[in-house]
Amino acid sequence: MTALPRVDSARLMELLSVSLAAYYGDFTIAAASENLTASQGKTLNVLRRGPASMSVLATTLTCDASNMTGIVDRLEKRGLVRRKPSASDRRVKNVALTAEGERVIDVIRGKMHHTLAGLGRLDEQEQDTLYALLERVFTAQPAAPRL
């Protein structure tokens, strides 16, 4: 068995760029099918892991706090999220998904046909390996947001 040639960081970064562009393109189309912008969909996606403060959402989505307020306002108007005061600091508002918000983000994820097809080409062990590698790459840097 011959060893595969060593892949340099530039080639890995290029493949990550292409992969992320394909993922976010797929995600944007799926979010639009639910009448959401990509930013609104990403917000629901982040909140699927649990409630987050407005400042954490703004940091994670790399957007201005005032823009985050507008995104959350529109999601709240549709009944997809709700704001609630923080138990530890009443000045802080946490944002949480409603049951409808959970349903909508699950529908969006289910409509990501290209991404799901790509992941489906991997067997269970390969999916576990990919998960572990991505987790290791993106959680090793403390400033990197977890999406």
C-alpha positions as CSV (number, residue, x, y, z in Angstrom):
1,M,0.0,0.0,0.0
2,T,1.4,3.4,-1.0
3,A,1.3,6.3,1.3
4,L,-0.7,9.4,0.3
5,P,1.4,12.5,-0.4
6,R,1.6,15.0,2.4
7,V,-1.0,17.8,2.1
8,D,0.2,21.3,3.0
9,S,-1.7,23.8,5.0
10,A,-2.5,25.9,2.0
11,R,-4.3,23.0,0.2
12,L,-6.2,22.1,3.4
13,M,-7.3,25.7,3.8
14,E,-8.5,25.8,0.2
15,L,-10.5,22.6,0.7
16,L,-12.0,24.0,3.9
17,S,-12.9,27.2,2.0
18,V,-14.6,25.2,-0.8
19,S,-16.3,22.9,1.7
20,L,-17.6,25.8,3.8
21,A,-18.8,27.7,0.8
22,A,-20.8,24.7,-0.4
23,Y,-22.2,24.1,3.1
24,Y,-23.3,27.8,3.5
25,G,-24.7,27.9,0.0
26,D,-26.8,24.8,0.8
27,F,-27.7,26.3,4.2
28,T,-28.7,29.6,2.7
29,I,-31.0,28.0,0.2
30,A,-32.6,25.8,2.9
31,A,-33.1,28.8,5.2
32,A,-34.7,30.8,2.3
33,S,-37.1,28.0,1.8
34,E,-38.4,28.7,5.3
35,N,-38.5,32.5,4.5
36,L,-35.4,33.2,6.6
37,T,-32.2,35.1,5.8
38,A,-28.9,33.2,6.2
39,S,-28.2,35.3,9.3
40,Q,-31.6,34.4,10.8
41,G,-31.0,30.7,10.0
42,K,-27.5,30.8,11.5
43,T,-28.9,32.3,14.7
44,L,-31.4,29.4,15.0
45,N,-28.6,27.0,14.3
46,V,-26.4,28.4,17.1
47,L,-29.4,28.4,19.5
48,R,-30.1,24.8,18.7
49,R,-27.3,24.0,21.1
50,G,-28.9,26.1,23.9
51,P,-29.8,29.6,24.9
52,A,-27.2,32.3,24.4
53,S,-26.8,36.0,25.4
54,M,-27.2,38.6,22.7
55,S,-23.5,39.4,23.0
56,V,-22.5,35.8,22.6
57,L,-24.7,35.6,19.5
58,A,-23.2,38.7,18.0
59,T,-19.7,37.4,18.6
60,T,-20.4,33.9,17.2
61,L,-22.1,35.3,14.1
62,T,-19.4,38.0,13.8
63,C,-21.9,40.8,13.6
64,D,-22.6,44.1,15.3
65,A,-24.7,44.0,18.4
66,S,-27.3,46.3,16.8
67,N,-27.6,44.0,13.8
68,M,-28.0,41.1,16.2
69,T,-30.9,42.9,17.9
70,G,-32.7,43.3,14.5
71,I,-32.2,39.6,13.7
72,V,-33.5,38.5,17.0
73,D,-36.4,41.0,16.8
74,R,-37.5,39.5,13.5
75,L,-37.1,35.9,14.8
76,E,-39.1,36.8,17.9
77,K,-41.9,38.4,15.9
78,R,-42.2,35.0,14.0
79,G,-42.3,33.1,17.3
80,L,-39.1,31.3,16.6
81,V,-37.1,32.6,19.6
82,R,-37.9,34.3,22.9
83,R,-35.8,36.6,25.1
84,K,-35.6,36.0,28.8
85,P,-33.6,37.8,31.5
86,S,-30.4,36.1,32.7
87,A,-30.7,34.5,36.1
88,S,-27.3,35.9,37.1
89,D,-27.4,39.4,35.6
90,R,-30.8,41.1,34.9
91,R,-29.1,43.5,32.4
92,V,-28.4,40.5,30.1
93,K,-31.0,39.1,27.9
94,N,-30.7,35.4,26.8
95,V,-32.2,34.2,23.7
96,A,-33.7,30.7,23.4
97,L,-35.5,28.8,20.7
98,T,-39.2,28.1,21.0
99,A,-40.6,24.8,20.0
100,E,-41.4,26.3,16.6
101,G,-37.8,27.6,16.3
102,E,-36.5,24.1,17.0
103,R,-38.9,22.7,14.3
104,V,-37.8,25.2,11.7
105,I,-34.0,24.7,12.2
106,D,-34.6,20.9,12.0
107,V,-36.5,21.4,8.8
108,I,-33.7,23.6,7.4
109,R,-31.1,21.0,8.3
110,G,-33.2,18.3,6.7
111,K,-33.4,20.4,3.4
112,M,-29.6,20.6,3.1
113,H,-29.6,18.0,0.4
114,H,-26.1,18.5,-1.0
115,T,-24.5,18.5,2.5
116,L,-26.5,15.5,3.6
117,A,-25.6,13.6,0.4
118,G,-21.9,14.4,0.9
119,L,-22.0,13.2,4.5
120,G,-23.9,10.2,3.4
121,R,-21.0,9.1,1.2
122,L,-19.0,8.5,4.5
123,D,-19.5,5.4,6.5
124,E,-20.2,5.7,10.3
125,Q,-16.5,5.4,11.2
126,E,-15.5,8.1,8.7
127,Q,-18.2,10.4,10.0
128,D,-17.0,9.8,13.5
129,T,-13.4,10.6,12.4
130,L,-14.5,13.7,10.5
131,Y,-16.3,14.9,13.6
132,A,-13.4,14.3,15.9
133,L,-11.0,16.1,13.5
134,L,-13.2,19.1,13.0
135,E,-13.7,19.4,16.7
136,R,-10.0,19.2,17.3
137,V,-9.2,21.8,14.7
138,F,-11.8,24.3,15.6
139,T,-11.9,24.0,19.4
140,A,-8.1,24.2,19.8
141,Q,-8.3,28.0,19.3
142,P,-10.0,29.7,22.2
143,A,-11.2,32.7,20.0
144,A,-12.8,30.5,17.4
145,P,-16.6,30.4,17.7
146,R,-18.3,27.0,17.8
147,L,-21.1,26.9,15.2
